[in-house]
């Protein structure tokens, strides 16, 4: 037995293991750095490429799915590591379970990619582009399902990675953030398809004949050469003699001849067609990207081949350029911006574990009172407190003392207060937002939170599985009936707040409801102090940027310990409160000079009007791509 023959399978196996390991490692790395706190937004354009290229090699289903799910679990575990701070050790349990669930959603899409992508890259131009667009639509459907299944947790959607890249987000006003995710994942698919075609033969097809017309002389097949050399009689001649009579084809190397398919037509690898190098050097050919712009063989040939071999990549680039153009076209001019109000933000940084401890009751109240007195010096139009600001419910039919104390603080301040707080109504607890005026006290209408945190504010299926009550020993927080906007009377007029509590700003539907109900701005009051001083608050704030662009309304945020600031209608972060050490995590106050884009006053974006229409379109696109690709096999 030849030892080299026996060693060949071992080398192939090692190569496959190396490629698999590299794909999983880079998937984890790119998925993590694309989001806060690393904020390498460009990683979102390539984070799916490693697994897509692995899928193109048609690995075993079990190996592929286990690898993709495992990489997703690790990625989500790192992104959500701040959850461990919540009620240890239950925070660790929640972290592990949630990482597995979130990775499961991604796994459904990667399974679809494992079936569709290897088939798509081998197709001609039109069906290939349709298949890739369909896969991008599948990603959108997956993110939409994640927003409601298992009570919903649309955290760190692909669009959220671009929260510091407002030009990329502009399309969200029409499609919602789902349109941004579509562009990003389609770019991944297009880049992966282009990379695959760099290292694999590309067969000229009928769809490509028009594009290949400029290379007609170069692509003459041996059969055509025979006909040209001997006319009709050449069929009776010895092919060897005809070849001898015909002049040799010009090549870069004498032994560098085109490989023929079964019909006598040349297969053309991208490395050969662009770099004119030997097919025995596929790695060199694939890595030499500069060859994509080579014009050595024929006028316009190199770039024409680039267009022909990767129209999907050109389409992805066109989407990005279109978004950039739309952003700069819709930027407001100087006369189109106007001040909205001056907000005094109070950030008390109350330890959530001590919030309801009677020993710290007076201390918590004094902190709120002193910080409010400090911010009043800046003469704000209104004051904002974070979620559940006081150490007791603002509204309690059995004990009105807390309400009286808050109204006294507002009277001393002399301006309205928007406060996150708790309330007891009809024997049930609510987490909401309240408006308190200096003269008239608490406004009659108030907002109750609609999206509660599972196992944080309520226990799912408590009646059927009583033992689950051990996770949340206190009474469940009741679900609010629906959106409520709060009219805030200011010296220059009335502005309407659309309140969102805790993590409600990660749900686009809730923000859309508030703006459709007449909100002039969105108010997010939250308490991220449960999760330490890590990436939790920053990742949370990224979603507020998406809501600002989708609704074309300013978003004002007030956190118990951060992130507090405001975002304009284009998704630009205009101001963020920082402490003396430069951190967003601090106890103190700040003033936000919030402005408005007059062009959107009283107007609704297409996304607010028509909702998740783009999700339906994406689902149809995915179904069409799957059916067409199946028929093409």
C-alpha positions as CSV (number, residue, x, y, z in Angstrom):
1,X,0.0,0.0,0.0
2,X,1.2,3.5,-0.9
3,X,1.8,5.5,2.3
4,X,0.9,8.7,0.5
5,X,-2.5,7.3,-0.5
6,X,-3.2,6.4,3.1
7,X,-2.1,9.8,4.4
8,X,-4.4,11.7,1.9
9,X,-7.7,10.9,3.8
10,X,-6.0,12.0,7.1
11,X,-5.0,15.3,5.6
12,X,-8.4,15.9,4.2
13,X,-10.0,15.1,7.6
14,X,-7.6,17.5,9.3
15,X,-8.4,20.2,6.7
16,X,-12.1,19.8,7.3
17,X,-11.7,20.0,11.0
18,X,-9.6,23.1,10.7
19,X,-12.1,24.8,8.4
20,X,-14.9,23.9,10.8
21,X,-13.0,25.2,13.8
22,X,-12.1,28.4,12.0
23,X,-15.7,29.0,10.9
24,X,-17.0,28.5,14.4
25,X,-14.3,30.7,16.0
26,X,-14.8,33.6,13.6
27,X,-18.6,33.3,13.9
28,X,-18.3,33.8,17.7
29,X,-15.8,36.6,17.4
30,X,-17.6,38.6,14.7
31,X,-21.0,38.2,16.4
32,X,-19.7,39.5,19.7
33,X,-17.6,42.5,18.5
34,X,-20.5,43.7,16.2
35,X,-22.5,44.8,19.3
36,X,-21.8,47.0,22.4
37,X,-19.5,47.3,24.2
38,X,-17.1,46.7,21.3
39,X,-19.2,48.4,18.7
40,X,-17.3,47.2,15.6
41,X,-20.4,47.7,13.5
42,X,-18.6,46.6,10.3
43,X,-18.4,43.1,11.7
44,X,-22.2,42.8,11.1
45,X,-21.5,42.7,7.4
46,X,-19.5,39.5,7.6
47,X,-20.6,37.7,10.8
48,X,-22.6,35.1,8.9
49,X,-20.0,34.5,6.2
50,X,-17.9,31.8,8.0
51,X,-20.9,29.5,8.6
52,X,-22.3,30.2,5.1
53,X,-19.0,29.1,3.5
54,X,-19.0,26.1,5.7
55,X,-22.5,25.3,4.6
56,X,-21.5,25.6,1.0
57,X,-19.2,22.6,1.5
58,X,-22.3,20.6,2.4
59,X,-21.1,19.2,5.7
60,X,-23.1,16.6,7.6
61,X,-26.3,18.0,8.9
62,X,-25.8,16.9,12.4
63,X,-22.2,18.3,12.6
64,X,-23.3,21.6,11.0
65,X,-26.3,22.1,13.2
66,X,-24.5,21.3,16.4
67,X,-21.6,23.5,15.5
68,X,-23.9,26.4,14.5
69,X,-26.0,26.1,17.6
70,X,-22.9,25.8,19.8
71,X,-21.3,28.9,18.3
72,X,-24.6,30.8,18.8
73,X,-24.8,29.8,22.5
74,X,-21.2,31.0,23.1
75,X,-21.9,34.3,21.3
76,X,-25.1,35.0,23.2
77,X,-23.5,33.9,26.5
78,X,-20.8,36.5,26.0
79,X,-23.2,39.2,24.8
80,X,-25.6,38.6,27.7
81,X,-23.0,38.0,30.4
82,X,-24.3,41.0,32.4
83,X,-27.4,38.9,33.2
84,X,-25.4,37.0,35.8
85,X,-25.7,40.0,38.2
86,X,-29.5,39.5,38.6
87,X,-30.4,37.7,41.8
88,X,-27.5,35.2,41.9
89,X,-27.4,32.3,41.2
90,X,-30.6,32.6,39.3
91,X,-29.0,35.1,37.0
92,X,-26.5,32.4,35.8
93,X,-29.4,30.0,35.2
94,X,-31.3,32.6,33.2
95,X,-28.1,33.4,31.2
96,X,-27.6,29.8,30.2
97,X,-31.2,29.1,29.3
98,X,-31.6,32.4,27.4
99,X,-28.4,31.8,25.4
100,X,-29.7,28.5,24.3
101,X,-33.1,29.8,23.3
102,X,-31.6,32.8,21.4
103,X,-29.2,30.6,19.6
104,X,-32.1,28.3,18.7
105,X,-33.8,31.1,16.7
106,X,-30.6,31.7,14.7
107,X,-30.2,28.0,14.2
108,X,-33.5,27.8,12.3
109,X,-32.1,30.3,9.8
110,X,-28.7,28.6,9.5
111,X,-30.5,25.3,8.9
112,X,-32.4,27.0,6.0
113,X,-29.0,28.4,4.8
114,X,-27.5,24.9,4.9
115,X,-30.2,23.6,2.5
116,X,-30.5,26.7,0.2
117,X,-27.2,28.4,0.1
118,X,-25.1,25.5,-1.5
119,X,-27.8,25.1,-4.2
120,X,-28.1,28.8,-4.8
121,X,-24.4,29.5,-5.4
122,X,-24.3,26.9,-8.2
123,X,-27.3,28.5,-10.1
124,X,-27.2,31.1,-12.8
125,X,-27.5,34.7,-12.1
126,X,-31.2,35.3,-11.8
127,X,-32.2,32.3,-9.6
128,X,-29.1,32.8,-7.5
129,X,-29.9,36.4,-6.7
130,X,-33.5,35.4,-5.9
131,X,-32.4,32.6,-3.6
132,X,-30.1,34.9,-1.7
133,X,-32.8,37.6,-1.4
134,X,-35.1,34.9,-0.1
135,X,-32.6,33.8,2.5
136,X,-32.3,37.4,3.6
137,X,-36.0,37.5,3.9
138,X,-35.9,34.4,6.1
139,X,-33.6,36.2,8.5
140,X,-36.2,39.0,8.8
141,X,-38.9,36.5,9.6
142,X,-36.7,34.9,12.2
143,X,-36.1,38.2,14.0
144,X,-39.8,39.0,13.8
145,X,-40.8,35.6,15.4
146,X,-38.2,36.3,18.1
147,X,-40.1,39.5,19.0
148,X,-43.2,37.6,20.2
149,X,-42.4,33.8,20.7
150,X,-41.7,32.8,24.3
151,X,-43.1,36.2,25.4
152,X,-40.6,37.9,23.0
153,X,-37.1,39.1,23.4
154,X,-35.9,40.9,20.2
155,X,-32.6,41.9,21.9
156,X,-29.5,42.6,19.8
157,X,-31.2,42.3,16.4
158,X,-28.8,42.7,13.5
159,X,-29.9,46.2,12.9
160,X,-29.0,47.2,16.5
161,X,-25.3,46.7,15.6
162,X,-25.5,49.9,13.5
163,X,-26.8,52.1,16.3
164,X,-23.8,54.4,15.9
165,X,-24.1,54.4,12.1
166,X,-27.2,56.5,11.5
167,X,-26.8,56.6,7.6
168,X,-27.3,52.8,7.5
169,X,-30.5,53.1,9.6
170,X,-32.5,55.5,7.4
171,X,-34.5,52.8,5.6
172,X,-36.1,51.9,9.0
173,X,-38.6,54.8,8.6
174,X,-40.1,52.8,5.8
175,X,-39.4,49.1,6.6
176,X,-38.8,49.2,10.3
177,X,-35.5,48.0,11.7
178,X,-36.2,44.7,9.8
179,X,-35.1,46.5,6.5
180,X,-31.7,47.3,8.0
181,X,-31.3,43.7,9.1
182,X,-32.2,42.6,5.6
183,X,-29.5,44.7,4.0
184,X,-26.9,43.5,6.4
185,X,-27.6,39.8,6.1
186,X,-28.0,40.1,2.3
187,X,-24.5,41.7,2.2
188,X,-23.3,38.6,4.2
189,X,-24.9,36.3,1.7
190,X,-23.6,38.1,-1.3
191,X,-20.1,38.3,0.1
192,X,-20.2,34.5,0.9
193,X,-21.5,33.7,-2.6
194,X,-18.7,35.8,-4.2
195,X,-16.1,34.1,-2.0
196,X,-17.4,30.7,-3.0
197,X,-17.2,31.6,-6.7
198,X,-13.6,32.8,-6.2
199,X,-12.5,29.3,-5.4
200,X,-14.9,27.2,-7.6
201,X,-15.4,26.9,-11.3
202,X,-18.1,29.1,-12.8
203,X,-19.9,27.7,-15.8
204,X,-21.1,30.1,-18.5
205,X,-24.8,29.7,-18.7
206,X,-27.5,31.0,-21.0
207,X,-28.3,33.8,-18.6
208,X,-24.7,35.0,-18.8
209,X,-24.4,34.9,-22.6
210,X,-25.2,38.6,-23.1
211,X,-22.6,39.6,-20.4
212,X,-20.0,37.3,-22.0
213,X,-20.4,38.7,-25.5
214,X,-17.3,40.9,-25.1
215,X,-15.2,37.8,-24.4
216,X,-16.6,35.8,-27.4
217,X,-13.3,35.4,-29.1
218,X,-11.4,34.4,-25.9
219,X,-14.1,31.8,-25.0
220,X,-14.1,30.0,-28.4
221,X,-14.5,26.3,-27.7
222,X,-12.4,23.6,-29.4
223,X,-15.4,22.6,-31.5
224,X,-15.7,26.2,-32.8
225,X,-12.0,26.3,-33.6
226,X,-12.4,23.1,-35.7
227,X,-15.2,24.7,-37.6
228,X,-13.3,27.9,-38.2
229,X,-10.2,26.1,-39.3
230,X,-11.7,23.7,-41.7
231,X,-15.3,24.7,-42.4
232,X,-17.8,22.0,-43.0
233,X,-15.1,19.6,-44.2
234,X,-13.3,19.8,-40.9
235,X,-15.7,17.3,-39.4
236,X,-14.2,14.6,-41.7
237,X,-10.6,15.5,-40.8
238,X,-8.6,14.0,-38.0
239,X,-9.0,16.4,-35.0
240,X,-5.3,16.1,-34.3
241,X,-4.4,17.3,-37.8
242,X,-6.9,20.2,-37.5
243,X,-5.4,21.2,-34.2
244,X,-2.0,21.1,-35.8
245,X,-3.1,23.3,-38.7
246,X,-4.8,25.8,-36.5
247,X,-2.7,28.5,-34.8
248,X,-2.2,28.0,-31.0
249,X,-4.5,29.9,-28.7
250,X,-2.8,32.7,-26.9
251,X,-2.4,31.8,-23.2
252,X,-0.4,33.1,-20.3
253,X,1.2,29.7,-20.0
254,X,1.4,27.0,-22.6
255,X,0.1,24.4,-20.2
256,X,-2.7,26.6,-18.9
257,X,-5.6,25.3,-20.9
258,X,-9.3,25.6,-20.1
259,X,-11.0,22.6,-18.6
260,X,-14.0,21.5,-20.7
261,X,-17.4,20.4,-19.5
262,X,-19.3,17.5,-21.0
263,X,-20.6,19.8,-23.8
264,X,-17.2,21.0,-24.8
265,X,-17.7,24.5,-23.2
266,X,-15.1,25.9,-20.9
267,X,-15.4,26.0,-17.2
268,X,-13.9,29.3,-15.9
269,X,-12.8,29.7,-12.4
270,X,-12.7,33.3,-11.2
271,X,-9.0,32.9,-10.5
272,X,-8.4,31.9,-14.1
273,X,-10.7,34.5,-15.7
274,X,-9.4,37.4,-13.6
275,X,-5.9,36.5,-12.6
276,X,-4.9,34.3,-15.6
277,X,-3.1,32.0,-13.3
278,X,-3.0,28.2,-13.2
279,X,-6.1,26.3,-12.0
280,X,-3.7,24.2,-9.9
281,X,-3.4,27.3,-7.6
282,X,-6.9,27.8,-6.3
283,X,-5.9,29.3,-3.0
284,X,-3.7,32.0,-4.7
285,X,-6.4,32.7,-7.2
286,X,-9.1,33.0,-4.5
287,X,-7.1,35.4,-2.3
288,X,-5.9,37.7,-5.0
289,X,-8.9,40.0,-5.0
290,X,-7.1,42.6,-7.0
291,X,-7.6,40.5,-10.0
292,X,-11.3,41.4,-9.9
293,X,-10.4,44.7,-11.4
294,X,-7.8,43.5,-13.9
295,X,-8.3,44.9,-17.4
296,X,-5.4,43.0,-18.9
297,X,-7.2,40.6,-21.2
298,X,-9.9,42.8,-22.9
299,X,-11.2,46.3,-22.6
300,X,-13.5,46.3,-19.6
301,X,-13.1,42.6,-19.3
302,X,-12.0,42.4,-15.7
303,X,-14.7,44.6,-14.2
304,X,-17.3,43.1,-16.6
305,X,-16.4,39.7,-15.2
306,X,-16.7,41.0,-11.7
307,X,-20.2,42.2,-12.4
308,X,-21.2,39.0,-14.1
309,X,-19.8,36.8,-11.4
310,X,-21.1,38.8,-8.4
311,X,-24.2,40.8,-9.4
312,X,-25.6,40.0,-5.9
313,X,-22.6,41.8,-4.3
314,X,-23.2,44.8,-6.5
315,X,-26.9,44.8,-5.5
316,X,-25.8,44.7,-1.8
317,X,-23.5,47.6,-2.4
318,X,-26.3,49.5,-4.2
319,X,-28.6,49.0,-1.1
320,X,-26.0,50.5,1.2
321,X,-25.3,53.4,-1.2
322,X,-29.0,54.0,-1.5
323,X,-29.4,54.1,2.3
324,X,-26.5,56.6,2.5
325,X,-28.1,58.8,-0.2
326,X,-31.4,58.7,1.6
327,X,-29.8,59.7,4.9
328,X,-28.1,62.8,3.5
329,X,-31.1,63.7,1.4
330,X,-33.4,63.6,4.5
331,X,-31.1,65.5,6.9
332,X,-32.8,68.6,8.2
333,X,-31.6,72.1,7.3
334,X,-31.0,74.7,9.9
335,X,-34.5,76.2,9.6
336,X,-36.2,72.9,9.9
337,X,-35.0,72.2,13.5
338,X,-36.6,73.8,16.6
339,X,-36.2,73.4,20.4
340,X,-38.8,71.1,21.9
341,X,-38.1,71.3,25.6
342,X,-35.3,71.4,28.2
343,X,-35.4,68.3,30.4
344,X,-33.8,67.9,33.8
345,X,-32.8,64.3,34.2
346,X,-32.4,62.7,37.7
347,X,-30.2,59.6,37.9
348,X,-30.3,58.4,41.5
349,X,-28.5,55.1,41.1
350,X,-30.6,53.4,43.8
351,X,-29.4,49.9,44.6
352,X,-32.4,47.7,43.4
353,X,-31.7,45.2,46.2
354,X,-32.2,48.0,48.7
355,X,-35.1,49.8,47.0
356,X,-37.7,48.1,49.2
357,X,-35.6,47.7,52.3
358,X,-37.2,49.8,55.1
359,X,-33.8,50.6,56.5
360,X,-33.0,52.6,53.3
361,X,-36.5,54.1,52.8
362,X,-35.7,57.6,54.1
363,X,-32.2,57.6,52.4
364,X,-33.8,56.8,49.0
365,X,-36.3,59.6,49.4
366,X,-33.6,62.1,50.4
367,X,-31.5,61.1,47.4
368,X,-34.4,61.8,45.0
369,X,-35.3,65.1,46.7
370,X,-31.7,66.5,46.8
371,X,-31.0,65.5,43.1
372,X,-34.2,67.2,42.1
373,X,-33.3,70.4,43.9
374,X,-30.0,70.3,42.2
375,X,-31.4,70.0,38.6
376,X,-34.0,72.7,39.2
377,X,-31.1,75.2,39.4
378,X,-30.7,74.7,35.6
379,X,-34.3,75.9,35.1
380,X,-35.6,72.9,33.1
381,X,-39.1,72.9,31.4
382,X,-39.7,69.5,33.0
383,X,-38.0,66.9,35.2
384,X,-37.7,63.2,34.6
385,X,-37.3,60.4,37.1
386,X,-36.3,56.8,36.1
387,X,-38.4,53.6,36.4
388,X,-39.9,52.8,39.9
389,X,-38.2,55.9,41.3
390,X,-39.6,56.0,44.8
391,X,-39.3,53.2,47.4
392,X,-43.0,52.7,47.4
393,X,-46.0,52.9,45.0
394,X,-46.9,56.4,44.0
395,X,-50.6,55.4,44.0
396,X,-51.9,53.4,46.9
397,X,-55.5,53.7,48.0
398,X,-54.6,52.5,51.4
399,X,-51.7,54.9,51.9
400,X,-51.6,58.3,50.1
401,X,-48.4,59.5,51.8
402,X,-46.1,58.7,48.9
403,X,-48.2,60.6,46.4
404,X,-48.3,63.5,48.8
405,X,-44.6,63.5,49.2
406,X,-43.9,63.4,45.4
407,X,-46.4,66.2,44.8
408,X,-44.7,68.3,47.4
409,X,-41.3,67.9,45.7
410,X,-42.9,68.9,42.4
411,X,-44.5,72.0,43.9
412,X,-41.0,73.0,45.2
413,X,-39.5,72.4,41.8
414,X,-42.1,74.5,40.1
415,X,-42.2,72.4,36.9
416,X,-43.9,69.2,35.7
417,X,-42.5,65.8,36.5
418,X,-42.5,62.6,34.4
419,X,-41.8,59.8,36.7
420,X,-41.5,56.0,36.4
421,X,-43.3,54.5,39.4
422,X,-45.4,51.7,40.8
423,X,-49.1,51.9,41.5
424,X,-51.8,49.8,43.2
425,X,-55.1,49.8,41.4
426,X,-58.0,47.4,41.9
427,X,-55.9,45.3,44.2
428,X,-53.2,44.8,41.5
429,X,-49.7,46.2,41.1
430,X,-48.6,48.1,38.0
431,X,-45.3,49.4,36.7
432,X,-45.9,52.7,34.9
433,X,-45.2,56.3,34.1
434,X,-47.0,59.2,35.8
435,X,-47.3,63.0,35.1
436,X,-47.3,65.3,38.1
437,X,-48.0,69.1,37.9
438,X,-47.0,71.7,40.5
439,X,-50.5,73.1,41.0
440,X,-52.9,70.3,40.1
441,X,-50.9,67.3,41.3
442,X,-51.0,63.8,39.7
443,X,-52.5,63.7,36.2
444,X,-55.6,61.5,36.0
445,X,-54.3,59.3,33.2
446,X,-51.1,57.2,33.6
447,X,-49.4,54.5,31.6
448,X,-49.1,50.9,32.8
449,X,-46.4,48.7,31.3
450,X,-47.6,46.3,28.7
451,X,-44.5,44.1,28.2
452,X,-43.5,42.5,31.6
453,X,-40.2,40.7,32.2
454,X,-40.8,37.0,32.6
455,X,-39.6,35.7,36.0
456,X,-38.7,39.3,36.8
457,X,-42.2,40.9,37.0
458,X,-44.4,37.8,36.6
459,X,-44.2,34.1,36.6
460,X,-45.6,32.5,33.4
461,X,-48.1,29.7,34.0
462,X,-48.1,30.3,37.7
463,X,-51.6,28.8,38.1
464,X,-50.7,25.6,36.3
465,X,-47.1,25.2,37.7
466,X,-47.2,26.6,41.3
467,X,-43.6,25.6,42.0
468,X,-42.4,28.3,39.5
469,X,-43.4,30.9,42.1
470,X,-40.1,30.3,43.8
471,X,-38.4,32.3,41.1
472,X,-40.5,35.4,41.9
473,X,-41.8,35.1,45.5
474,X,-43.6,38.4,45.3
475,X,-47.0,39.2,43.6
476,X,-47.0,39.4,39.8
477,X,-47.0,42.9,38.2
478,X,-50.2,43.3,36.2
479,X,-50.2,43.9,32.5
480,X,-51.2,47.4,31.3
481,X,-54.3,47.7,29.1
482,X,-52.7,49.5,26.2
483,X,-50.9,52.7,25.0
484,X,-51.5,55.9,26.8
485,X,-49.9,59.2,25.8
486,X,-49.3,62.0,28.4
487,X,-49.8,65.7,27.5
488,X,-47.2,67.8,29.2
489,X,-48.1,71.5,29.4
490,X,-45.0,73.7,29.0
491,X,-44.5,77.5,28.8
492,X,-44.3,77.3,25.0
493,X,-47.1,74.9,24.5
494,X,-48.1,71.3,25.1
495,X,-46.0,68.3,24.0
496,X,-47.2,64.8,24.2
497,X,-45.0,62.0,25.7
498,X,-45.2,58.4,24.5
499,X,-43.9,56.5,27.6
500,X,-42.1,53.2,27.5
501,X,-41.0,51.4,30.6
502,X,-38.0,49.2,31.2
503,X,-37.1,47.1,28.1
504,X,-40.3,48.1,26.2
505,X,-38.2,50.1,23.7
506,X,-36.8,46.9,22.2
507,X,-40.3,46.2,20.9
508,X,-41.0,48.3,17.8
509,X,-44.8,47.7,17.9
510,X,-45.1,49.6,21.3
511,X,-43.2,52.6,20.0
512,X,-45.3,52.6,16.9
513,X,-48.5,52.5,18.9
514,X,-47.4,55.5,21.0
515,X,-46.6,57.7,17.9
516,X,-49.8,56.6,16.2
517,X,-51.6,57.8,19.3
518,X,-50.1,61.3,19.0
519,X,-46.8,61.2,20.8
520,X,-44.4,64.1,20.0
521,X,-41.5,62.2,21.6
522,X,-40.8,58.8,23.1
523,X,-39.9,58.7,26.8
524,X,-38.0,55.6,28.0
525,X,-37.6,55.2,31.8
526,X,-35.6,52.2,32.9
527,X,-33.6,50.6,35.6
528,X,-30.5,48.8,34.4
529,X,-28.8,48.8,37.8
530,X,-29.8,45.1,38.1
531,X,-27.1,44.3,35.6
532,X,-23.9,45.9,36.9
533,X,-21.7,48.4,35.1
534,X,-21.2,46.4,31.9
535,X,-22.7,46.3,28.4
536,X,-26.3,45.8,29.5
537,X,-27.3,49.5,29.6
538,X,-25.5,50.3,26.4
539,X,-27.0,47.4,24.4
540,X,-30.4,48.5,25.7
541,X,-29.9,52.1,24.5
542,X,-29.0,50.9,21.0
543,X,-32.6,49.8,20.5
544,X,-33.9,53.3,21.3
545,X,-31.9,54.6,18.3
546,X,-33.9,52.2,16.1
547,X,-37.2,53.4,17.5
548,X,-36.2,57.0,16.9
549,X,-35.6,56.3,13.2
550,X,-38.6,54.1,12.7
551,X,-41.0,56.7,14.1
552,X,-39.1,59.9,13.3
553,X,-39.6,61.1,16.9
554,X,-36.9,62.1,19.4
555,X,-36.3,59.6,22.1
556,X,-35.5,60.8,25.7
557,X,-34.1,58.2,28.1
558,X,-33.7,58.3,31.9
559,X,-32.0,55.3,33.6
560,X,-31.6,54.7,37.3
561,X,-27.8,54.5,36.8
562,X,-27.5,55.1,33.0
563,X,-27.8,55.2,30.0
564,X,-29.5,58.7,30.0
565,X,-29.6,61.0,27.0
566,X,-31.6,61.8,23.9
567,X,-31.6,60.7,20.2
568,X,-32.9,62.7,17.3
569,X,-35.2,61.6,14.5
570,X,-32.3,60.6,12.2
571,X,-30.9,58.2,14.9
572,X,-28.1,60.5,15.9
573,X,-27.2,60.4,19.6
574,X,-27.3,64.0,20.5
575,X,-26.4,63.9,24.2
576,X,-25.5,61.4,26.9
577,X,-25.0,62.1,30.6
578,X,-21.6,61.2,32.0
579,X,-20.2,61.4,35.5
580,X,-17.0,63.1,36.5
581,X,-15.1,59.9,35.7
582,X,-16.5,59.9,32.1
583,X,-18.7,56.9,32.8
584,X,-22.5,56.7,32.1
585,X,-22.8,54.9,35.5
586,X,-23.0,57.6,38.1
587,X,-25.4,59.2,40.5
588,X,-26.2,62.8,39.5
589,X,-28.2,65.0,37.2
590,X,-28.0,66.5,33.7
591,X,-29.9,68.7,31.4
592,X,-31.0,67.7,27.9
593,X,-31.8,70.4,25.3
594,X,-34.2,68.3,23.2
595,X,-35.0,69.5,19.7
596,X,-37.4,68.4,17.0
597,X,-37.5,68.1,13.2
598,X,-40.4,70.3,12.2
599,X,-40.9,68.3,9.0
600,X,-42.3,65.4,11.0
601,X,-44.5,67.4,13.3
602,X,-47.9,65.7,13.1
603,X,-46.8,63.3,10.4
604,X,-46.4,59.5,10.5
605,X,-43.7,57.5,8.9
606,X,-44.7,54.7,6.5
607,X,-43.6,52.2,9.1
608,X,-45.9,53.7,11.8
609,X,-48.8,53.7,9.3
610,X,-48.4,50.3,7.8
611,X,-46.5,48.3,10.5
612,X,-44.6,45.2,9.7
613,X,-45.5,45.0,6.0
614,X,-41.8,44.3,5.2
615,X,-41.9,41.1,7.3
616,X,-44.8,39.8,5.1
617,X,-42.9,40.7,2.0
618,X,-39.8,38.9,3.3
619,X,-41.8,35.8,4.1
620,X,-43.1,35.7,0.5
621,X,-39.7,36.3,-0.8
622,X,-38.3,33.4,1.2
623,X,-41.1,31.0,0.0
624,X,-40.6,32.0,-3.6
625,X,-36.8,31.5,-3.4
626,X,-37.3,28.1,-1.8
627,X,-39.8,26.9,-4.3
628,X,-37.8,28.2,-7.3
629,X,-34.6,26.7,-6.1
630,X,-36.3,23.4,-5.5
631,X,-37.6,23.3,-9.0
632,X,-34.2,24.3,-10.4
633,X,-32.5,21.1,-9.0
